[in-house]
Amino acid sequence: MKKIIGTLIMKLGGWTEFYPDNYNIDKAVLISAPYTSFWDYIYTIASFWKNDYTIKVLFEQKSNLGIRNAICKMCDGINLNEINGDMAHHMNDVLNTNEKMMLIVPTEGTRKKVDHWKTEFYEIAKYADVPVLLGYLDYEDKTVGIGASIKVTDDFKKDMTKIQHFYKNFTPKHPQNYNEKIC
């Protein structure tokens, strides 16, 4: 059912996806940017559903209503409000209990402009010893996909610089709401 929904959303929106086989790995933390519109969320999820990826989405439930919360639940989402203790440790347990899974971790946390990205994805990937896949949306050519993989190291600044450099050429839906500066 998710594959049909994902295919329909992508087709109706006029989007294409780019998922090279070398990024079809068993376990990873996935980030996706820019995130300036609710549609960014919809197209990212739809593209994974269309391509039969097993995903879990970290989300913060602000209310019991809304399509976003419903989609998160359909993705077997993990509500940040229900995590007690160390998030990296908890997410490591989640990754270890699934044979194949992409854990989508929000970097900006909101569709509004932020001063810097949230970097929990880095700690989760490091603790779980899985790569960070760099997902993207580009409104200029209506493409969503995965364009790079980063194996995090002990050099946070160097890794973040690589990630920031990767995202500099994508066109967001609302450029005024996007801050490409990670830290």
WOUR-V668524 format. One line per field, one symbol per residue. ss: DSSP state (H for helix, E for strand, - for the rest). phi: phi as a letter, one per 40 degrees, with the letter a starting at -180 (. if undefined). burial: I if it has 24 or more other C-alpha atoms within 12 Angstrom, else O. Layout:
ss=???
phi=???
burial=???
This chain:
ss=-HHHHHHHHHHHH--EEEE-HHH---EEEEEEE----HHHHHHHHHHHHH----EEEEE-------HHHHHHHH---EEHHH----HHHHHHHHHH----EEEE---------------HHHHHHHHH--EEEEEEEE----EEEEEEEE-----HHHHHHHHHHHHHH-----HHH------
phi=.ccccccccccccgcbbbbddcbcbcbacbbaacbbadcdcccccdcccdcfccbbbcabccacbhcccccdcccfcbcdcbcbgccccccccccccbcaabccbcbcgacccbcaccbddcccccccfbcbcccabbccbfbbabbabbccbcbdcccccccccdccbccccbdcbbbcccb
burial=OOOOOIIOIIOOOOIIIIIOOOIIIOIIIIIIIIIIIOIIIIIIIIIIIIIOIIIIIIIOIOOOOOOIIOIIOOIIIIIIOOOOOOIIOIIIOIIOOOOOIIIIIIIIIIIOIOOOIIIIIIIIIIIIIIIIIIIIIIIOOIIIIIIIIIIIOOOOOOIIOOIIOIIOOIIIIIOOOIIIIIO
